[in-house]
Amino acid sequence: MRQGHLRVYLGAAPGVGKTFAMLEQAHEWVREGQDVAVGLVETHGRTATAALLEGLEVIQRERLNHRGVVLEEMDVDAILARHPQVVLVDELAHSDPPGATNAQTLLDAGIDVLSTVNVQHLESLADVVAAITGVRQQETVPDDVVRAAERVELVDLDPGALQERLGAGLVYPAERVDAALAHYFRLGNLTGLRELALLWLADGVESALRE
């Protein structure tokens, strides 16, 4: 059986436009006649991102009861049954938590996976990100999973421009903006995270050239 290909949009921080870029690519492939379905997309209440779901087939999520709380998660079995040519799997670190192999299961079934990940969710950078931001991520993805992707594309946005987007309410609701700007989204933090993303990608390029 053909092995599916993984393509990842990498971002330095939330709000740079990874999911938006992923959805735009999906629409382009649909126009070209490819069979594309949405397995999981998190819009985070962003109107422009949600609007891009229009015209795409969305596979209904699975409802799970976890300790009395109903959670909606990607329905891997439904995706396998539908078996599109390409499936969108947003936020790879969340979609493929420790102990799970959701994305790999889809790839092994011959389905191409288009996904996103923020640099703070890369396993090797967890300590560095925590030192920069003061926040330790609970969900991480092994670096070799992302390195193995057929293509990793950086969705880059100047830290100042990201702060402007945040201030305009395009990333988080208005009530969260001030706290975000004062803590995680400080200019120094965003600059450091952006440099980390560029260095991580450069290391990947150097490894590929050595091989």
Secondary structure, DSSP 8 states (H G I E B T S, - for coil): -----EEEEEESSTTSSHHHHHHHHHHHHHHTT--EEEEE---TT-HHHHHTTTTSEE---EEEEETTEEEEE--HHHHHHH--SEEEE--HHHHS-TT--HHHHHHHTT-EEEEEEEGGGBGGGHHHHHHHHS---S--B-HHHHHTSSEEEEE---HHHHHHHHHTTSSS-HHHHHHHHHTTT-HHHHHHHHHHHHHHHHHHHHHHHH-
